[in-house]
């Protein structure tokens, strides 16, 4: 599952007098599982991502480590485009190393 997935992103800039915003349109490059996972990430809907994971038989830990969307790890991709619920969900079970200092 080390396939590099390329989800084409087309950016449409929308600007007003005082505020500038960006809107993105995501287009699936193919029908692979990886692309489906990337497209699910763009929904910012955890239930949708879980559905794609369940249908594909993939584990979240495997997806986190191997799926790339626009040449970025899927969580980084989600965070960069503002899909914070997905980014936090993907990274939620990441193991955290705790280093304790002992003072005498």
C-alpha positions in Angstrom: 0.0 0.0 0.0 3.0 2.2 -0.5 1.3 3.7 -3.6 1.7 7.4 -4.0 -1.7 8.8 -4.5 -2.1 12.0 -6.4 -5.3 13.8 -5.7 -5.4 16.8 -8.1 -6.2 20.0 -6.3 -7.5 23.0 -8.2 -7.6 26.2 -6.3 -10.0 29.0 -6.9 -9.1 32.2 -5.2 -12.1 34.1 -3.9 -11.4 37.6 -2.7 -13.3 40.6 -1.4 -12.3 44.1 -0.5 -10.8 43.3 3.0 -10.9 39.5 3.2 -9.1 37.0 1.0 -10.1 33.3 1.1 -9.3 30.2 -0.8 -11.6 27.4 -1.9 -10.4 24.1 -3.1 -11.9 21.5 -5.4 -10.6 18.0 -5.0 -10.8 15.5 -7.9 -10.0 11.8 -7.6 -7.1 10.7 -9.8 -8.3 7.1 -10.0 -10.5 4.5 -8.1 -7.8 3.1 -5.9 -8.3 2.5 -2.2 -5.7 5.2 -1.4 -7.6 7.7 -3.5 -10.8 6.9 -1.8 -9.2 7.4 1.5 -7.8 10.8 0.4 -11.2 11.8 -0.9 -12.8 10.7 2.4 -10.3 12.9 4.2 -11.6 15.9 2.2 -15.1 15.4 3.6 -13.8 16.2 7.2 -16.3 13.5 8.2 -14.9 10.8 10.5 -17.8 8.5 9.8 -17.1 8.6 6.0 -13.4 7.9 6.6 -14.3 4.9 8.9 -16.7 3.6 6.2 -13.9 3.7 3.6 -11.5 2.0 6.0 -14.0 -0.7 6.9 -14.8 -1.4 3.2 -11.1 -1.5 2.3 -10.1 -3.7 5.2 -7.2 -1.4 6.0 -6.2 -0.4 9.5 -5.9 3.2 10.5 -2.3 2.7 11.7 -1.4 1.3 8.3 -3.1 4.2 6.5 -1.5 6.8 8.6 2.0 5.4 7.8 1.6 4.6 4.1 -1.1 6.6 2.4 0.0 9.8 0.7 -2.3 12.5 -0.7 -0.7 15.1 -2.9 2.7 13.6 -1.9 1.9 14.2 1.8 1.0 11.8 4.6 -2.8 11.7 4.8 -2.9 13.5 8.3 -0.6 16.3 7.1 -2.8 16.7 3.9 -5.9 16.9 6.0 -4.3 19.5 8.3 -2.9 21.6 5.5 -6.4 21.9 3.9 -8.2 22.6 7.1 -9.8 19.2 7.6 -8.9 19.2 11.3 -11.4 16.5 12.5 -9.8 14.0 10.1 -6.2 15.1 11.0 -6.8 14.7 14.7 -8.6 11.4 14.2 -5.8 9.9 12.2 -3.2 11.0 14.6 -5.2 10.3 17.8 -3.8 6.8 18.4 -0.3 7.7 17.5 2.0 6.4 20.2 3.6 9.2 22.2 7.0 8.7 23.8 7.0 10.0 27.4 10.4 10.8 28.8 10.5 11.2 32.6 13.2 13.0 34.5 14.0 11.8 38.0 15.1 14.4 40.4 17.0 13.6 43.6 
